[in-house]
Amino acid sequence: MHQRFSAGDLQHLSNGRDQLYSQCCEAKKGARVIGGSCYLRYEVAPFFNASAAADPPAPPPPPSVPANTSPPPSGTPAAGDKKNKNLTIAVAIAVPLTVSFAIMAAIWICIRRKKLIDGANEADSLLFDLDTLKLATMNFSDQNKLGEGGFGVVYQGVLTDRRLIAVKRLVTSSAQGIGELKNEVALVAKLHHRNLIRLMGYCLQAQEKLLVYEYLPNKSLDKFLFDPFRSKELTWEKRVNIIEGIARGLLYLHEDSQLKIVHRDLKASNILLDAGMNPKIADFGLARLFGNEQSHGNTNRIAGTFGYMAPEYVMHGQISTKSDVYSFGVLLLEIVTGRRCTGYYGSDPPTDLISYIWQHWEKGNPVKLVDKGITDGCSTEEVLRYIHSGLLCVQQDPLDRPKMSFVILMLNSDSTSLPAISPLSCLTYSSTIASGDQGMTNRPMDGPSMTWPPRNDVLTIKSDNTMFESC
């Protein structure tokens, strides 16, 4: 900064430089005092050279910036920063999601692979050697024969570790081929319930098709129920236990297991009894696996046992859990009355068991049909509730039949109000079975011959030596 003074000021400055400095130049970077005979200068930087006495040239003026009238380009720094910020956010979100998805996919693949390996190991662990089973059954000796069904013969066996087994030997001409065998193995191996038979293994070797089950000493229910002497061992208490056990087993198949299964061949000979007379449902060769949301299905192959098959299944091939409910109702009424469903009862004219019980129900005297061996050990109210429940299960319309969960409630609760029974349509069975079979067949109906349209509104389905008629 430069400041000029008058002569009087210079005289004053020479006399009182300190005072003037404090007034005008304190805290200044430099000052010059020029007088006629006096020149005073100070700077904060050295200036003792020849060019220092001259005034420094004025700095050039700043260049003028031309006015920019055009709009700013779209790719301005601000816009670029915003775009980069959005890209960063997108990447920050996408990368963790992608990594998480990849991790979950890897976990799912590992779990699935483990299940497949476990399933293969489980199947391998169920395999039995043919020589082992021959040794256990004394080469399938008739002495070890437990029974014979539609698909083959069942033998008792003893393994080397003294475990008792039952070996189901499928005949070569059996309708239950490899497919049905694998179906039974796949289904039963996954089922775990105290009222279902336990599968121990299988064998597919040298044209043999064998299933190995736990051995139950009391064999099947029909051996007791329809024997005039052994039926006396079935007290009312034991019959109730058997009925409720079968119901719990069916409930497990229909609703409580991971798989939804329709048995399709529930009958007295397929109910096995352990040492304590507890029932176990057996023979899953015809079982049908349903999806969780599936309620019914259809088939062109009608297979089962006459008398136990629901009318919609026989006539239209419709399969549902209500088909099993119908079979259960028939079996329940057999257990209460001690009579076969395939027999004929009454006169003018003789009729099948279901129609016979219904006639007595309408007359108000169904208790007369109760097995004579148990009339002294049961209450009339309980018997009526069981007969009522059985008739509800065999109603012709599947929608009118209860679910097994409600059946169990009806059987166990005295306070549960039972629905009314809709009138039963006419269902009759005409048996042409040889007398040696005692009016009972275990043969499946494979590829039935049908006459259509039926004469006199009667549908006739023939198979082997059994005829079913519906009017």
C-alpha positions as CSV (number, residue, x, y, z in Angstrom):
1,M,0.0,0.0,0.0
2,H,1.3,3.5,-0.9
3,Q,0.3,6.8,0.7
4,R,1.5,10.3,-0.2
5,F,2.0,13.1,2.3
6,S,2.4,16.9,2.1
7,A,5.6,18.8,3.1
8,G,4.1,19.6,6.5
9,D,3.4,16.0,7.0
10,L,6.9,15.2,6.2
11,Q,8.2,17.7,8.7
12,H,5.9,16.3,11.1
13,L,6.9,12.8,10.2
14,S,10.6,13.6,10.7
15,N,9.8,14.9,14.1
16,G,7.4,12.2,15.1
17,R,7.9,9.2,12.8
18,D,6.8,6.8,15.4
19,Q,3.5,8.6,16.1
20,L,2.7,8.8,12.3
21,Y,3.6,5.1,11.8
22,S,1.3,4.1,14.5
23,Q,-1.5,6.2,13.0
24,C,-1.3,5.2,9.3
25,C,1.0,2.4,8.7
26,E,0.7,0.0,11.6
27,A,-0.1,-3.5,10.5
28,K,0.7,-2.6,6.8
29,K,3.0,-4.8,4.7
30,G,4.8,-1.7,3.4
31,A,4.8,2.1,3.0
32,R,6.6,4.8,1.0
33,V,7.0,8.5,2.1
34,I,8.3,10.8,-0.7
35,G,9.2,14.4,0.0
36,G,11.3,17.1,-1.4
37,S,14.4,16.1,0.5
38,C,13.2,13.0,2.3
39,Y,12.3,9.5,1.0
40,L,11.0,7.0,3.5
41,R,10.2,3.4,2.6
42,Y,9.7,0.1,4.4
43,E,8.6,-3.4,3.2
44,V,8.4,-6.8,4.7
45,A,10.6,-8.2,1.9
46,P,14.1,-7.1,0.8
47,F,14.1,-4.2,-1.7
48,F,17.7,-3.1,-1.8
49,N,18.3,-3.2,-5.5
50,A,18.1,-0.8,-8.5
51,S,14.7,-1.8,-9.7
52,A,13.2,-1.6,-6.4
53,A,12.8,2.2,-6.6
54,A,10.5,1.9,-9.5
55,D,6.9,1.1,-9.1
56,P,6.0,-2.5,-10.0
57,P,3.9,-2.7,-13.1
58,A,0.2,-3.1,-12.7
59,P,-1.0,-6.7,-13.1
60,P,-2.8,-7.3,-16.4
61,P,-6.5,-7.3,-16.3
62,P,-8.2,-10.7,-16.1
63,P,-9.4,-12.1,-19.4
64,S,-13.0,-11.5,-20.0
65,V,-15.2,-14.7,-20.0
66,P,-17.6,-14.7,-22.9
67,A,-21.2,-15.1,-21.9
68,N,-22.5,-18.6,-22.5
69,T,-26.0,-18.5,-23.7
70,S,-26.3,-22.2,-24.6
71,P,-27.9,-24.6,-22.1
72,P,-25.6,-26.7,-20.0
73,P,-24.9,-30.1,-21.5
74,S,-26.8,-33.1,-20.2
75,G,-23.7,-34.7,-18.9
76,T,-22.9,-32.1,-16.4
77,P,-20.8,-33.0,-13.4
78,A,-23.8,-32.9,-11.1
79,A,-25.9,-35.2,-13.3
80,G,-22.9,-37.6,-13.6
81,D,-22.5,-37.7,-9.8
82,K,-26.2,-38.5,-9.4
83,K,-26.0,-41.3,-12.0
84,N,-22.9,-42.8,-10.3
85,K,-24.7,-42.6,-6.9
86,N,-27.7,-44.5,-8.3
87,L,-25.5,-47.1,-9.9
88,T,-23.6,-47.6,-6.6
89,I,-26.9,-48.1,-4.7
90,A,-28.1,-50.6,-7.3
91,V,-24.9,-52.6,-7.1
92,A,-25.0,-52.5,-3.3
93,I,-28.5,-54.1,-3.4
94,A,-28.0,-56.5,-6.3
95,V,-24.7,-58.1,-5.2
96,P,-26.0,-59.3,-1.7
97,L,-29.2,-60.6,-3.2
98,T,-27.3,-62.5,-5.9
99,V,-24.9,-63.9,-3.3
100,S,-27.8,-64.9,-1.0
101,F,-29.7,-66.6,-3.9
102,A,-26.6,-68.5,-4.9
103,I,-26.1,-69.7,-1.3
104,M,-29.7,-70.8,-0.9
105,A,-29.6,-72.6,-4.3
106,A,-26.4,-74.4,-3.2
107,I,-28.0,-75.4,0.1
108,W,-31.1,-76.7,-1.6
109,I,-29.0,-78.7,-4.1
110,C,-27.0,-80.2,-1.2
111,I,-30.2,-81.1,0.8
112,R,-31.8,-82.6,-2.3
113,R,-28.6,-84.6,-3.1
114,K,-28.5,-85.8,0.5
115,K,-32.1,-86.9,0.4
116,L,-31.5,-88.9,-2.8
117,I,-28.4,-90.5,-1.3
118,D,-30.3,-91.3,1.9
119,G,-33.2,-92.7,-0.1
120,A,-30.8,-94.9,-2.1
121,N,-29.1,-96.0,1.1
122,E,-32.5,-96.7,2.7
123,A,-33.6,-98.8,-0.3
124,D,-30.3,-100.7,-0.2
125,S,-30.8,-101.4,3.5
126,L,-34.2,-102.9,2.8
127,L,-32.8,-105.5,0.4
128,F,-32.9,-109.1,1.4
129,D,-30.9,-111.9,-0.2
130,L,-33.0,-114.7,-1.7
131,D,-31.0,-117.5,0.0
132,T,-31.6,-115.8,3.4
133,L,-35.4,-115.8,2.9
134,K,-35.4,-119.4,1.6
135,L,-33.5,-120.5,4.7
136,A,-35.9,-118.5,6.9
137,T,-39.0,-120.1,5.4
138,M,-37.7,-123.6,4.9
139,N,-37.6,-123.0,1.2
140,F,-41.2,-121.6,1.3
141,S,-42.5,-124.8,2.8
142,D,-46.3,-125.3,3.0
143,Q,-45.7,-126.0,6.7
144,N,-44.8,-122.3,7.1
145,K,-47.7,-121.0,5.0
146,L,-49.7,-118.3,6.9
147,G,-52.3,-117.5,4.2
148,E,-53.0,-116.9,0.6
149,G,-54.4,-113.7,-1.0
150,G,-55.1,-112.3,-4.4
151,F,-51.4,-111.6,-5.1
152,G,-49.7,-114.5,-3.6
153,V,-48.9,-116.6,-0.5
154,V,-47.6,-115.4,2.8
155,Y,-45.1,-117.5,4.8
156,Q,-43.7,-117.4,8.3
157,G,-40.0,-117.2,8.6
158,V,-37.2,-117.0,11.2
159,L,-34.0,-115.1,10.5
160,T,-30.6,-116.2,11.8
161,D,-30.9,-113.6,14.6
162,R,-34.2,-115.3,15.6
163,R,-36.4,-112.5,14.4
164,L,-39.8,-113.6,13.2
165,I,-40.9,-112.4,9.8
166,A,-43.8,-112.8,7.3
167,V,-42.7,-113.2,3.7
168,K,-45.2,-112.3,1.0
169,R,-44.3,-114.3,-2.1
170,L,-46.0,-112.9,-5.2
171,V,-46.8,-115.6,-7.8
172,T,-45.4,-115.2,-11.3
173,S,-48.8,-114.7,-12.8
174,S,-49.9,-112.3,-10.1
175,A,-51.5,-109.1,-11.2
176,Q,-49.2,-107.3,-8.8
177,G,-46.1,-106.9,-11.0
178,I,-42.9,-105.0,-10.4
179,G,-44.7,-101.7,-10.5
180,E,-47.1,-102.7,-7.7
181,L,-44.3,-104.2,-5.7
182,K,-42.2,-101.1,-5.9
183,N,-45.3,-99.1,-5.1
184,E,-45.9,-101.0,-2.0
185,V,-42.2,-100.8,-0.9
186,A,-42.0,-97.1,-1.6
187,L,-45.2,-96.4,0.3
188,V,-44.9,-98.6,3.3
189,A,-41.3,-97.8,4.0
190,K,-42.3,-94.2,4.6
191,L,-45.2,-95.0,6.9
192,H,-44.7,-95.1,10.6
193,H,-47.8,-95.7,12.8
194,R,-48.6,-98.3,15.4
195,N,-51.7,-99.4,13.4
196,L,-49.9,-99.9,10.1
197,I,-47.8,-103.0,9.3
198,R,-44.0,-102.4,9.3
199,L,-42.1,-103.3,6.2
200,M,-38.7,-104.8,6.9
201,G,-37.5,-105.3,3.3
202,Y,-37.9,-106.9,-0.1
203,C,-36.2,-109.1,-2.6
204,L,-36.2,-109.0,-6.4
205,Q,-34.0,-111.9,-7.4
206,A,-34.2,-115.0,-9.7
207,Q,-37.7,-114.2,-10.9
208,E,-38.9,-114.0,-7.3
209,K,-40.8,-111.0,-6.0
210,L,-40.8,-111.0,-2.2
211,L,-41.9,-108.6,0.5
212,V,-40.7,-109.0,4.1
213,Y,-42.9,-107.8,7.0
214,E,-42.9,-107.9,10.7
215,Y,-44.6,-111.1,11.9
216,L,-47.8,-110.8,13.9
217,P,-48.7,-114.0,15.8
218,N,-52.5,-113.6,15.7
219,K,-52.5,-113.4,11.9
220,S,-55.5,-111.7,10.3
221,L,-58.8,-110.5,11.7
222,D,-61.0,-112.7,9.5
223,K,-59.4,-115.8,11.1
224,F,-61.1,-114.8,14.4
225,L,-64.2,-112.9,13.2
226,F,-65.8,-115.5,11.0
227,D,-64.8,-118.6,12.9
228,P,-67.6,-119.8,15.1
229,F,-65.2,-120.8,17.9
230,R,-62.4,-118.2,17.8
231,S,-64.9,-115.3,17.4
232,K,-65.7,-115.8,21.1
233,E,-62.2,-114.5,21.9
234,L,-63.3,-111.2,20.4
235,T,-65.0,-109.6,23.3
236,W,-66.8,-106.3,22.8
237,E,-63.9,-104.5,24.4
238,K,-61.4,-106.1,22.0
239,R,-63.7,-105.3,19.0
240,V,-63.9,-101.7,20.0
241,N,-60.1,-101.6,20.3
242,I,-59.8,-103.1,16.8
243,I,-62.3,-100.7,15.2
244,E,-60.7,-97.7,16.7
245,G,-57.2,-98.8,15.8
246,I,-58.2,-99.3,12.2
247,A,-59.8,-95.8,12.2
248,R,-56.6,-94.3,13.6
249,G,-54.5,-96.0,11.0
250,L,-56.8,-94.7,8.2
251,L,-56.7,-91.2,9.7
252,Y,-52.9,-91.3,9.5
253,L,-53.0,-92.4,5.9
254,H,-55.5,-89.8,4.9
255,E,-54.5,-86.7,6.9
256,D,-51.6,-87.1,9.3
257,S,-48.8,-88.6,7.3
258,Q,-46.5,-86.7,5.0
259,L,-48.0,-88.7,2.2
260,K,-51.8,-88.8,1.4
261,I,-52.7,-92.4,0.7
262,V,-55.9,-94.2,-0.2
263,H,-55.5,-97.9,0.7
264,R,-58.2,-99.2,-1.8
265,D,-58.3,-102.7,-0.4
266,L,-59.4,-102.4,3.3
267,K,-61.0,-105.7,4.4
268,A,-60.9,-108.2,7.3
269,S,-58.1,-110.3,5.8
270,N,-55.9,-107.2,5.5
271,I,-56.2,-106.4,9.2
272,L,-53.4,-108.2,11.1
273,L,-53.4,-108.6,14.9
274,D,-50.4,-108.5,17.1
275,A,-50.0,-110.5,20.4
276,G,-52.2,-107.9,22.2
277,M,-54.9,-108.1,19.5
278,N,-54.0,-104.6,18.3
279,P,-54.8,-104.1,14.7
280,K,-52.4,-103.2,11.9
281,I,-53.5,-102.4,8.4
282,A,-51.6,-104.4,5.8
283,D,-51.3,-105.0,2.0
284,F,-50.6,-101.7,0.3
285,G,-50.3,-103.2,-3.2
286,L,-53.3,-101.3,-4.5
287,A,-52.7,-98.1,-2.5
288,R,-52.9,-94.8,-4.4
289,L,-50.7,-91.8,-3.5
290,F,-52.4,-88.5,-3.7
291,G,-51.0,-84.9,-3.7
292,N,-51.6,-82.7,-0.6
293,E,-54.2,-80.7,-2.5
294,Q,-55.7,-83.7,-4.4
295,S,-59.0,-84.9,-3.2
296,H,-59.9,-87.6,-5.7
297,G,-58.7,-89.5,-8.8
298,N,-59.8,-91.9,-11.5
299,T,-58.7,-95.3,-12.7
300,N,-59.6,-97.5,-15.6
301,R,-58.5,-100.6,-13.7
302,I,-60.9,-101.6,-11.0
303,A,-59.2,-103.8,-8.5
304,G,-60.2,-104.7,-5.0
305,T,-62.5,-107.1,-3.1
306,F,-66.2,-107.2,-3.7
307,G,-68.4,-106.2,-0.9
308,Y,-65.8,-103.6,0.4
309,M,-65.5,-101.5,-2.7
310,A,-67.5,-98.2,-2.8
311,P,-70.1,-98.0,-5.6
312,E,-68.6,-95.0,-7.3
313,Y,-65.3,-96.9,-7.5
314,V,-66.8,-100.0,-9.0
315,M,-69.0,-98.3,-11.5
316,H,-67.0,-95.2,-12.4
317,G,-63.4,-95.8,-11.3
318,Q,-63.5,-92.8,-8.9
319,I,-61.0,-93.0,-6.1
320,S,-60.9,-90.8,-3.0
321,T,-60.4,-91.1,0.8
322,K,-64.2,-91.6,0.9
323,S,-63.6,-94.9,-0.9
324,D,-61.6,-96.1,2.2
325,V,-64.3,-94.6,4.5
326,Y,-66.9,-96.8,2.7
327,S,-64.7,-99.9,3.1
328,F,-64.2,-99.0,6.8
329,G,-67.9,-98.8,7.3
330,V,-68.4,-102.2,5.8
331,L,-65.6,-103.6,8.0
332,L,-67.1,-101.9,11.1
333,L,-70.5,-103.5,10.5
334,E,-68.8,-106.9,10.0
335,I,-67.0,-106.6,13.3
336,V,-70.2,-105.6,15.2
337,T,-72.4,-108.3,13.7
338,G,-69.8,-111.1,13.1
339,R,-71.2,-111.5,9.6
340,R,-69.5,-111.5,6.2
341,C,-70.4,-108.6,3.9
342,T,-70.6,-111.0,0.9
343,G,-73.2,-113.3,2.5
344,Y,-76.9,-113.2,2.1
345,Y,-79.3,-112.7,5.0
346,G,-83.0,-112.7,5.7
347,S,-85.6,-113.9,3.3
348,D,-88.2,-112.7,0.8
349,P,-85.8,-112.0,-0.8
350,P,-82.4,-112.6,0.8
351,T,-80.2,-109.5,0.8
352,D,-76.6,-108.4,1.4
353,L,-75.3,-107.4,4.8
354,I,-75.5,-103.6,4.3
355,S,-79.1,-103.7,3.1
356,Y,-80.0,-106.2,5.8
357,I,-78.7,-103.9,8.6
358,W,-80.4,-100.9,7.0
359,Q,-83.7,-102.7,7.0
360,H,-83.4,-103.4,10.7
361,W,-82.3,-99.8,11.4
362,E,-85.5,-98.5,9.8
363,K,-87.5,-100.9,11.9
364,G,-85.7,-99.7,15.0
365,N,-84.2,-103.1,16.0
366,P,-80.6,-103.2,14.7
367,V,-79.3,-104.5,18.0
368,K,-80.8,-107.9,17.0
369,L,-78.0,-108.2,14.5
370,V,-75.2,-107.9,17.0
371,D,-72.9,-110.9,17.3
372,K,-74.4,-113.2,20.0
373,G,-71.1,-113.7,21.6
374,I,-70.8,-110.1,22.7
375,T,-74.4,-109.1,23.6
376,D,-73.8,-109.5,27.3
377,G,-70.6,-107.4,27.5
378,C,-71.7,-104.2,25.7
379,S,-74.2,-101.4,26.2
380,T,-77.1,-100.9,23.8
381,E,-76.3,-97.2,23.4
382,E,-72.7,-97.9,22.5
383,V,-73.6,-100.6,20.0
384,L,-76.2,-98.3,18.4
385,R,-73.6,-95.5,18.0
386,Y,-71.2,-97.9,16.3
387,I,-73.9,-99.2,13.9
388,H,-75.0,-95.6,13.2
389,S,-71.4,-94.6,12.5
390,G,-71.0,-97.6,10.2
391,L,-74.1,-96.8,8.2
392,L,-73.0,-93.2,7.8
393,C,-69.7,-94.5,6.2
394,V,-71.5,-96.7,3.6
395,Q,-73.8,-94.1,2.2
396,Q,-73.9,-94.2,-1.5
397,D,-73.0,-90.5,-2.1
398,P,-69.3,-90.0,-1.2
399,L,-70.1,-86.4,-0.1
400,D,-72.5,-87.8,2.6
401,R,-69.8,-90.0,4.2
402,P,-67.8,-88.4,7.0
403,K,-64.1,-88.0,7.2
404,M,-62.1,-90.4,9.3
405,S,-61.4,-87.6,11.8
406,F,-65.1,-87.2,12.4
407,V,-65.6,-91.0,12.5
408,I,-63.1,-91.2,15.4
409,L,-65.0,-88.4,17.1
410,M,-68.3,-90.2,16.7
411,L,-66.9,-93.5,18.1
412,N,-65.2,-92.0,21.1
413,S,-67.6,-89.3,22.2
414,D,-71.0,-90.0,23.8
415,S,-71.9,-86.3,23.5
416,T,-71.3,-86.0,19.8
417,S,-74.5,-85.6,17.8
418,L,-74.5,-88.1,14.9
419,P,-76.0,-86.9,11.5
420,A,-79.1,-88.5,10.1
421,I,-78.5,-91.3,7.6
422,S,-79.7,-90.8,4.0
423,P,-81.8,-93.6,2.6
424,L,-79.5,-96.3,1.2
425,S,-79.9,-97.3,-2.5
426,C,-80.1,-101.0,-3.4
427,L,-76.8,-102.7,-3.4
428,T,-76.7,-106.5,-3.8
429,Y,-73.9,-109.0,-4.2
430,S,-74.5,-112.3,-6.1
431,S,-71.7,-114.7,-5.2
432,T,-71.1,-117.7,-7.4
433,I,-68.0,-118.7,-5.4
434,A,-67.4,-122.4,-4.7
435,S,-68.5,-123.5,-1.3
436,G,-64.9,-124.2,-0.3
437,D,-64.2,-120.4,-0.3
438,Q,-67.0,-119.8,2.2
439,G,-68.5,-117.0,0.2
440,M,-65.4,-114.9,0.3
441,T,-63.0,-113.8,-2.4
442,N,-59.6,-112.2,-2.1
443,R,-59.1,-112.1,-5.9
444,P,-58.7,-108.6,-7.4
445,M,-60.8,-107.7,-10.4
446,D,-58.3,-107.2,-13.2
447,G,-59.7,-106.0,-16.4
448,P,-63.4,-106.6,-15.6
449,S,-65.8,-107.3,-18.4
450,M,-68.8,-105.0,-18.5
451,T,-72.1,-105.1,-20.4
452,W,-73.3,-101.7,-21.5
453,P,-76.0,-100.6,-21.5
454,P,-77.1,-103.0,-18.8
455,R,-80.4,-104.9,-19.1
456,N,-83.1,-103.9,-16.7
457,D,-81.0,-101.0,-15.3
458,V,-78.6,-103.5,-13.7
459,L,-74.9,-103.1,-14.2
460,T,-73.1,-106.4,-14.1
461,I,-69.3,-106.7,-13.7
462,K,-67.8,-110.1,-13.8
463,S,-64.4,-111.2,-12.6
464,D,-63.3,-114.8,-12.0
465,N,-66.3,-116.3,-10.1
466,T,-67.8,-113.2,-8.5
467,M,-70.6,-111.0,-9.8
468,F,-71.5,-107.5,-8.6
469,E,-74.9,-106.0,-9.3
470,S,-76.1,-102.5,-8.7
471,C,-79.7,-101.3,-9.1
